[in-house]
Amino acid sequence: MDDAAEATQEAAEEAGEKMDDAAESVGNTANEAVKNTGEAIEATGEKIQEKAE
């Protein structure tokens, strides 16, 4: 039974690490999306400014 408990503990730790990696990846993707959206808004503003001049 100790082997099964140890295997379960190891699997839980590995799953936790994978969840942390996934959360970090999602966070990075979200940050990149916000950055890209900001850049798109800035570019749109510049185009509007050019048309207004």
C-alpha atoms as one frame of an Amber mdcrd trajectory, in Angstrom:
protein
   0.000   0.000   0.000   2.932   2.334   0.650   4.019   2.007  -2.988   0.532
   2.960  -4.152   0.439   5.949  -1.812   3.869   7.071  -2.976   2.887   6.687
  -6.629  -0.293   8.673  -5.988   1.700  11.422  -4.255   4.190  11.586  -7.127
   1.375  11.720  -9.681  -0.337  14.508  -7.729   2.893  16.519  -7.563   3.496
  16.067 -11.283  -0.091  17.068 -12.058   0.339  20.150  -9.880   3.484  21.126
 -11.768   1.699  20.670 -15.091  -1.194  22.818 -13.837   1.289  25.527 -12.797
   2.908  25.377 -16.238  -0.491  25.594 -17.921  -1.522  28.559 -15.775   1.735
  30.338 -16.573   1.222  29.663 -20.277  -2.325  31.042 -20.153  -1.068  34.090
 -18.280   1.647  34.704 -20.855  -0.855  34.289 -23.685  -3.249  36.736 -22.024
  -0.469  39.277 -21.502   0.584  38.939 -25.132  -3.019  39.404 -26.276  -3.365
  42.574 -24.189  -0.090  43.892 -25.608  -1.168  43.110 -29.177  -4.563  44.729
 -28.609  -2.878  47.846 -27.245  -0.605  48.009 -30.276  -3.577  47.585 -32.619
  -5.480  50.376 -30.859  -2.413  52.621 -31.060  -1.996  51.913 -34.782  -5.688
  52.619 -35.373  -5.369  55.912 -33.509  -2.391  56.859 -35.660  -4.342  56.095
 -38.858  -7.276  58.200 -37.633  -4.866  61.026 -36.767  -3.343  60.845 -40.267
  -6.791  60.994 -41.901  -7.774  63.957 -39.721  -4.709  65.939 -40.810
